[in-house]
Amino acid sequence: MKNVTVDVAVIGAGTAGMVAYRKAKESAENVVLIEGGPYGTTCARVGCMPSKLLISAAEAAHAIEEAPGFGVYTNGEPRVDGVKVMKRVRGERDRFVSFVLDSIESIPPKNKISGYAKFIDDHTLQVDDHTTIEAKSVVIATGSSPSVLPMFEEAGDRLIVNDDVFYWDDLPASIVVFGAGIVGLEIGQALHRLGVRTKILSKFGLLGPLNHPEIIEYANKAFREEFYIDTDADVLQIKKVGDQVEVRFKDLDGVLQNEKFDYLLAATGRTPNVGNLGLYNTSLKLDERGVPVFDRFTLQCGNSSIFIAGDADNDLPVLHEAADEGRIAGENAAKFPEVHAGQRTAPLTVVFTDPQIALVGNSHNQLEVTPDCSFVTGRVSFENQGRSRVMLKNKGILHIYAEYGTGLFLGGEMFGPRAEHIAHLLAWAYQKRMCIPEMLQMPFYHPVIEEGLRTALRDANQKLHMGPGLDENSMECGPGI
């Protein structure tokens, strides 16, 4: 057994872990990075990048199908070569992973330890059966894994998670996706557009991260016009039959169906990878999921010298948030017991469906339960928005939330074309604490989809001038935002 003493030990070499390691190295000389699994971040291997490669292929196929709407025709039906689609997905995915591996290679061997770490106490880690580490501070950045419900296990080897999709050599003929969250929607729609017979089944009426009833209803209708999706599915049985999985469920009309699929994709969320860390050997208080209770601005777990970052804390599981958390956790771990709140960027979520989904700042549900806040909703439909109609992308709706009295922009929610770009404009405005009149003074080129944003801002501005109680769409909720 090798014994090592360090200033900071970082567990996990994903996005949060690598950022934490590099930030800690700025203030502490003796820092180690511990990784038990394959190197390469979730984003590069099985997340953001390979999913966008699949979506891009699907968009290309869909563009051919939509071409007749412009008076453009192809000779015969478009054909999707699943082998070539997946070859490109895997090839480009491996290229992105290689960049991460190059970054890992640049770390000196003495600062990297291979193996799975487990806490012996707050300052002692054991890595497999070969190394004991005494650390002044520790950063937990172990990421997360797909969550699989017990009912799915009846599918046997027909059960897959999103990680498995990006190792396919070819596209299947059919798939049933359980879960209409971000992963389920993105992969489900992409596979449908690539010619895979697809059904998405979910519960509780949830649709991605959307939370305003009006936008959820609109998005549900738009998706159902393209593919089968039931966000309140009544599933009676799942079982493996031969080399397929059979699902017994009631369809949208309440009619009992027995349908077979090549695969069942479990897209029902992710679970923080903290169960095997031996946290019961520490002084940390754990929540109901077994995750250490932490301060989201310092990433400190209680008053300890242990910090947590990235998907492991299950707070905001997206790459840019993982990088921000890694930076904050790494700096505080290196300077402990001196701990400071780090700057967090504006809340920003984008779902790469078509139409896209985006949330910025405070959601409608958050504002409704915020004390002493009175806000207005500026609205716009993209059905008659100029550039959207030009591109035959005129489906969508945008809500802008603003505070009465100050005009402060509080947040936005969108289902519509190019939402990823509008979301960035709104995120910058939110982070700069801009008011609606200030946002309206910004330039809007013509003709662009962003002109729809200006329409929503104008609607919000008009309602702000009307005052609380005079606008029938105003909401009374009310501590400052």
N, C-alpha and C positions, 0 to 999 in steps of 0.2 A: 504494500500500500504506500503510495507516494503522498507526502504531505506538502501542501502549498499554502503560503500566506499571501493574501492580496489586499489591496485597498477596496476594489469593487469587483464583484463577480456578477456577470450578466448571463442569465439562463435563457437561451434561445437566440438563434441567429437569423431571425426573420427581419422584417423592416424595422420594427420597434427595437429589437435587440441590437442590430448593427448600428443604428443611430445612437442608441444609449451607450454602446461601447465607445464609439468615436467621440461623443460628447464627454464622457467620463475621462477619456484619455487626455483631454485638454487641461484637466485640473488634477488628475491623479496619474501617477506613473505606472503603478502596478495594477493593471486591469486584465481580467480574463473573460473570454467569451466561450460559453459552454453550449454544445449542440449535440443531441443524441440522434436526431433523424437526418434525412438528406438535406444538404445545403440548397438554398434557393427559396425565396420567399413564397408565401401562399399566393400573393398577387401574380408573381411571374410563372409559377408552376401550374397552379390549378384555379386561379382566381381571375383577377381583372383582365390580364392580357390574353390568355387563351380564350376566355369567354368572348372578348371583343373580336378575336379572330373568327370565331364561329359566327358571331352576329354579322360581321362584315360580309362573310360569304352569303349569309341569308339575305342581307340587304341587296347584294348583287342579283340574286335569283329573283327577289321580289320586284326589283326595278324592271326586269324583263317582263314580268307579268303585268306590271302597271303601264308599260310603254304604250299599249293601244289607246290609253286615255289621252295621249298626246298626238294620236294619229300615226304612231310609229309601230310597225309590225315586223315580226321575225318570221323566218320560214320554219314552220312547224313548232312543236312544243319545246320549250327550253328543257335541257336535261342536266340534272345534277349528278356529277360523278363523286359519290361519297368517299371513295378511296382518295381522290385528289384533294377533296376538301379537307379531310382529316390529315393528310400528309402535310399540307400547308400549315394547318393548325399546330401540329406537333413540331414541325420544323421551325416555325417562327417562335413557338413557345420555348423550344430548346435554346434558341438564340437569345431570348430575353433572360433565361435562366443563366446562360453563360456569362452575361454581364455581372450577375450577382456573384457567381462563382469567382470571377476575376477579382471582385472586391474582397471576397473572403480570402483569396490567395495572397492579397496584399498585406494581410494581417500576419505579423511574425508568428512562427510556430509556437513560441513560448507563451503566447497570449491566447492560444486556442486549445481547448480541451474537448475531446470527443467522448460522448457518453451521456447518460441520463442522470441529472442531478436530483438529489433528495435532501431535504433539510434534516439535520440532526438536532439543531437548535437554531436560534435566530442568526447566529454568526458562523455556523458550521454546515458545510455541504459535503455529501459523499457522492462521487460520480462513479456509477457502476461499482465495480469491486477493485478499482485501481487507484483512485485519487481521493484524498480528503482535503477540502479547501477551508481555510479560516479566512473569513472576509469581514472587513469593517462594515461594508454595505453590500446589499444584494439587489439586483433588478430582476424581477420576474417578467419575462417577455416570451412566454411559451406558446403564444398563439391560441388557435381554436381548431376544432374538428367538427365535421358535419354531425348533426344530431339525428339519430335513427330511432323512431318510435318502435316499441315491441311488436305492434301489429304488422309492421313491414317485414318482419323476419320470416313470415309465412311465404314470402316470395322466393326464399332460398337464394340460389345463385343468380336469380333474375333481378335481385335488389342491387341497385347502384347508388352512389352519391355523386355529386357534381365532379369530384376529383377524377372519377373513373371515366367520365365522358371524354376527357382530353387525352386519354390513352387509346381510344378506339382507333382501329385501322380502317373502319368503314362505318357508314351511317346505318342504323337499324331500320327496319320497316315500320316499327311502331313503338310508342313509349307512352306510359302514363306517368304524369308528374304530380307528386303530392306536395302541395305547398304553393301558394301564389305570392310568396315574398319576392325579393329582388332576384335571387338565383332562379327560382321556379319560373318567373315571368320571362327573364332574359333567355334562359336556355330553352324553355318550352316554345316560345314564339320563334326563336331561331331554327329549332328543329322542324317545326311546322313549315316554315318557309323553305326549308331545304328538302321538303317532300316526305318527311317522316309523319306518319299518322299519329297525332298528338292529342291527348286530353289532359287538362290541368284540373285537379280536384283539390279543394282547400276547405277550411272551416272558418266560422266566426265572421264571415263577410269581409275578411281582410284582403286588401289588394296592394301589394308592395308596401311602401311607407306612407301611402296616402291616408289622410284622416278626416278631410272635410266630406260630409255625406254627398254633397252635390258633385264634387269631383270624382268620388268613388263610383257613383252611379253612372256618370258620363263615361269614365274609363272602362267600366265593366261592359257597358253597351258597345263601346268601340272595339274592345277585344273580342267580344262574342260575335261580332260581325265577321271576324277573320278566322277564329278557331274556337274549339270547345273549351270553355272554362266555367267552372261552378265553384263559387267561393263559399258556398254553404252546403257542401256535398254530403249526401247521406250514403256512406259506404258501409255495406253489410258484411262483406267477406273478401279476403285476399288469400289466394292459394296458388301454388305452383302447379302447372299442368304441363307435363312434358318439358319442352324447352321454352315455355312461355309462362307468364303470370296471368291468372284470371282474376278480374275484379268484378264483384257483384255490387251494383250501386243503383240508386234511383236517379234518373236523369232530370234535367231541368223541368220537365213536364210531369215528374213524379212517376214515370214509367220504369219498371224494374228492368235493368240491363245486366247481361253477363258478357263481358268483353275481354278478349285476350290481347296481350301486348308482349313484345319482345323483352322489355325492361320496365321496371318500376323505379323511377328516380325519386329518392327521398330528398326533398328540398325544404325541410321543416326547421330550418335554423341551424345554428352552430353552438357548440359547447366549449367553454374555456378549458384549455389543457392544464388544469391545476390539480386534478385528482390524484396524480402519482408523485406529487412533490413532497409529501410528508409534512404538509402544513400543520397537522395535528401536533407535531413536535415543536412548533413555534409558539410565541405568545400572541399571535395574530387572532383577531376576531374575524370569523368568517360569516358571510351571508348565507341565505338559504340555498344558494347554488354551490357553496363551498369556496367562493371567491373571497379573498381578503377584503375587508372593508377599507376603503382608501379615500383620500381627498383628490378629487378629479383635477384640482388646480396645481397641486404639488406632486401628485401620484404617490404620496407617502401612505403606507399602510399603518394606520393608528399613529402611535408615537415612536414606532420602531425605526430601524435603519434599513428596512426592507421597502422597496418601491415596486410598482407594477405598471406595465405599459402595454399598449397594443391590444390585440384581440383577447389576450388573457384576462383583461379586466372587463371585457364584454360591454364597454360603455359606448363607444362609437367605432364599430369595427370596419373602418375604411382606411386605405393606405395613408392618406395625408394626415389623418388623425393619429395613426400609429406612429408616424414619423415625428409629429409634434410631441406626442407623449414620450417617445423614446428620448427626445432631446431634453425634455423637462426632467424625466426620471434619471437620466444619466448624469446630468449636471448636479442635481440634488444629492444623488448617491455619492458622487465624488467629493462634495463639499459638506456632507453630513458631519456634525449636527446642524450646520447652517442650511436651512431649507427655505426656499422662496417659491411663491406661486409663479407659474410660468404663463406666458401669454398664449391663450387659445384663440385660434382663428374662428371666424364665423361658422356656425353649423351649416353644413352643405351636404346634401345627398342627391345623387343623380342615378336614375335607373335607365339603362340603355335599351329600352324597348322602343317600339315605333307605334304610336307617338311615345316620346320620352316622358319620364316622370322626374320632377325635381322639387325639393324642399329646401328652403333657406331660412335661417333665423328661427324664430318661434313659430310653432305650428298653431293652427286654429284651436286644437284641443288644449294646448298649453295655455294659450291666451284666455280661453274661457274659464280656466280654473285659477288664473293669476289674480290675486286680490288687488283691488284699487286700480284697475285698468279698464279704460273705456276705449274701444277701438272700432274702426270702420273697415269694411272690406271693399276694395276696388276690384271690379271684375272686367274681364274681356273674354269673348269667344273668338276663336281663330277660324271659325267656319267661313266668315266673310272677310277675313284679313287678307289684304292684297297679295303680298308675296306668298303667303301660304296657299292661296288659290292658284297662283301661277305655277307652283310646284306640285299641285295636287296633293298637298299635305295639310289641307284645311280641316283638321280635326283637332280640337283642343280647347282648354279653358285655363285661365290664369286668375288667381286671387292674390291681391296685395293687401297686407294688413298694416294699418297705420294708427297711431295713438291720437285721440282727440286732444285738443289743447296745444300740443307740441308739434303735431304732424310727423313725429318720429316714425320712420319705417321700422316695423316690428318683425316682418317676416313675409314669406310668400310660398305659394304652393301651386304647382303647375303640372298639367298633363297636356302635352302638345308638341308641336314641331320644334326641333333644335333647342329643347329646353335646357340642355347642358350649357349653352352659351348665355341664355338669359339668366340662368342660375348664377353664373359667375359675376355678371353685372350686379345682380341683387346682393350677392355675398359681399362684394366690395363695398356696396352702399351700406349694408348692415354693419360691416366692420368699422366703417368711417362714421357711423351714427348719423347718417344723412336723413334729412326730412324730405317729405314728398315734394314740396316746391323746389328744393335743391336738385332733386333727381330729375325733375321736369326741365331744369335749365341745361341738362347735359345734351349733347348733340345726338340726333337720331337721323341716320341716313335714309334715303328713299331710293328704291323700295326694299325694305328689309323686314324680316320677321319681328325684329325688335320694336318696330312701330306698334305692334300689338301691346308690348309692355308700356309704351307711352299712353296708349288708350286706357289701360288699367290704372296707371298713375293719375291720369286726368279724372277718371271716375272716383278714385279715392280722394283726390283734392277737392272735388266738388262736394262730396259728402262731408269732408272735414269742415268746410265752410258752413254747411247746414247746421252743424252742432248736434250733440247727443239728444236723442229723443225726437228729433225732427226727421231723421233718416230711418226708415222702417227696417233697414238692414244693419243698423248699428248694434253693437254688442256691449253689454255692461259686464265686465268681469272685474278688473282693476288693479304685490310690491313692485315696484317699478321694474321696467323691463331692462 
